[in-house]
């Protein structure tokens, strides 16, 4: 099987732009991760012996068809789920041994999520949805600042139902960014959006990654998006099939689907 | 102060769910209000009674006797354990009440002059106490005073010792020893024609042969004194003076009736609120767990962004706390209002001098506390279930349930159903436990309706048996004293009288092993047709030529059965004791009775044929004439009319029926609406997508409503017979704690009750459906399909 090794990752860093914190050390290290879902009569092996490293400041694109195991991998990496076997380290922290409370702390302190279906709280405004997270973070941005960052400075007091899909997803990004996470994990952030809106959202994610240097992983089934990442990890049937390093990250204008 | 985003969410969600939370809150309010009102009323009554008995010095032991000289008082006072003695003269007298067709009767009781009685004092309600040396002054029992519209200063005429006397009413009063004034031989008060009159001994005394004699004594016991020992000693002292047997409070009529009623009140005040609290707890658990289950994806999202299970738990428990808090508050407010109303109602009935209702915060706390525990358990379980899912899974919509044709379809019924019918059926079968729980919730509201209404069925049966089957006379005549049997011919000769059946009442003491009981045996003619002995199943028990017929409750208290023999000690005449067999036991519904044939009773007393009174049947048109005639007859002490009593009984019943129906129907409807409305609302949010898809596919609003409401309809229809069953069982439990020697309500539930309980529940279901229907009609199809709740 093909794994992504730190060496290869290191080799693939650096687009030359900005310098910044992009060229970083290993933030997260997964080894031999497996995940088996017990569906009663059948067992589904969603992940088979996956090794993965995420590097500080890097934008990684996880590419794969539906059912390839990419969401399972992201969920485990983000502390939303536990592997059946294998190890997962965030720095020195062994997350594969962590209990529910530790995983909660991990998510609370270090991880920002963006989901395909936004998962905003419908009864809270944009600003309040961001506050929801900034209030429990240690060194958060002001919600207004985070929303400004995603270009929603003028939609602060709108409820999710009053926002378009793209706007909702940008609120979700602001919510993830506001806590200044170490890791930004995005599961099909454009999956529910049209091309134009999707691009807008990707631009925001790209911008956040560049400006804040947050380690970012984006899941998508859209091959065209792969060009935006420093590294593209292609998944298939629960395994990592191929890792590509982009020496030059494409600009959004070049991306079409 | 800034409000945290999570708290903002809470406030908005509480507002969004206000209808559902309010309906749950109302169930809690109902339970708390029930507890505060009923239990609180009992406590208030209990305190008021204790104060009344203490302040007006109710006696502990009483005895009636032929007569004894006042000097005997000293000997009684020396009996060990006796703390205070009051002797008095009591006598019955005929009252001439010009405004009534029939004569009235008064129990005249002497009061000490120049001081208040040391035992059995009276409480003046209006006017004043009798003054020393004013022989013609009289204080009248309040119920008689009010029923006859009397005023202080009015004059009342009575025939005392054969002398017609005019007495001036100086006041009205109540007394703990005479709180329940029942004419001799009757089962219930007749306030218009029977009252208690307190006056100076100077007038009443000469009724007896010796001046300064007494014929009744009441004593109060010292601390730690033995009632049994004092009764035994008092009997020994009074025996030579014709003592009729001393008795303690448990055998004192007014005490016993009040005690029975308070105990019933306590049973009701405990049983009803417990049923309500239980149902409320069940509902809170059910509704909140479903409500929170619908928030599964939000719980997932909150967990994903880093909220801890504890923070999320506290957040969602706010639903429970809000509903219970609101309910407890409303319940306490309702309790203040209803408690005051109940006390006003009871105040008229029980007549305690100091009766007031105070809101008991302890009861509010108990009611609120039990509800809160139920709510936290119900809501907490759902939060735990949602929080225990990995957030990744919680955020995904629940996977489609695995549908399979259930057993109903497998047995072939499915083929008879339309597609909608099959969808309804499968939805019910998919979650059989939930469907059953919802059904059980509705069943409880049906059960509450049953226990609220069945009692009236029982009372109606009781009245019917008493007045239509047992008491068939037009008039009950009581004589001043026992007369010879030939009086029947005098009565029969009166124009308008068509049938006369004399009866003879003899006070006795029954002995069965170590148990004994004082009461009066009623002697009836063996072929008695006007007064019959009827059991609750309408069987008429013939009067045996030999032996006794006992009320089942009396046989039970004495520990005897049909065929056993009892020692029967006559307390009048020769005071003979004889062993007499129990010929029959009758499961009657009112009072505690012993009957014999008049001949058999005569063999016990060794007297000639005697009559204490007679039952009369009249030619209906001439009833008035007979009444007038009896009013003039010198030997007649009182004339009672069962029809009048029946009418007043029925009025009373109708009044309380109205109040009970108002409350019970209100409360049960709240429960029905709470469970059906919440069930439908939650089903709508759970299945909004599915229903919207159907609308998009071309289903009409009506068809979609059918799907949603069909499920609730099945749940409701299933609940009704189950509720009847639960109600019947609860009714049985309630009656075992309610039934007393005064009356025993039979366990009958009429078709009418079954009908109304079902009708009210269905109406509540339809009302809930209409509330949700509005929401269903407003459903934004595209929005529902695009987003996910």
Contacts between the chains, C-beta under 8 A, distances in Angstrom:
chain1	res1	chain2	res2	distance
A	71	B	392	7.6
A	75	B	390	7.4
A	75	B	392	4.0
A	78	B	304	7.7
A	80	B	303	7.9
A	80	B	304	5.9
A	80	B	390	5.9
A	80	B	391	4.6
A	80	B	392	4.1
A	81	B	390	4.5
A	81	B	391	7.9
A	81	B	392	4.8
A	81	B	393	7.5
A	82	B	390	7.2
A	100	B	309	6.9
A	101	B	308	6.8
A	101	B	309	7.7
A	104	B	303	7.0
A	104	B	306	6.2
A	104	B	307	7.4
A	104	B	308	5.0
A	104	B	309	7.3
A	105	B	306	7.7
A	107	B	303	7.8
A	107	B	304	6.6
A	107	B	305	7.0
A	107	B	306	4.4
A	108	B	305	7.6
A	108	B	306	2.8
A	108	B	307	7.5
A	108	B	308	7.7
A	109	B	306	7.3
A	111	B	306	7.5
A	113	B	304	5.2
A	113	B	305	6.6
A	115	B	301	7.8
A	115	B	304	7.7
A	115	B	395	6.8
A	117	B	395	7.8
A	117	B	788	6.4
A	119	B	297	6.9
A	119	B	300	7.4
A	119	B	301	4.0
A	119	B	304	7.1
A	119	B	395	5.8
A	120	B	301	7.7
A	121	B	9	5.5
A	121	B	298	6.1
A	121	B	301	6.9
A	121	B	302	7.8
A	122	B	789	7.8
A	123	B	9	5.2
A	123	B	12	4.0
A	123	B	13	5.4
A	123	B	16	6.5
A	124	B	5	6.0
A	124	B	8	6.3
A	124	B	9	5.2
A	124	B	12	7.3
A	128	B	5	4.5
A	128	B	8	5.6
A	128	B	9	7.4
A	129	B	5	7.3
A	131	B	4	7.6
A	131	B	5	3.9
A	132	B	5	4.1
A	132	B	6	6.2
A	132	B	9	7.3
A	132	B	302	7.8
A	132	B	305	6.8
A	133	B	305	5.0
A	133	B	306	7.1
A	135	B	4	5.6
A	135	B	5	5.9
A	135	B	6	7.4
A	136	B	306	5.9
A	136	B	307	6.7
A	136	B	311	7.9
A	137	B	306	7.9
A	161	B	783	7.6
A	175	B	305	6.9
A	176	B	305	8.0
A	179	B	306	7.8
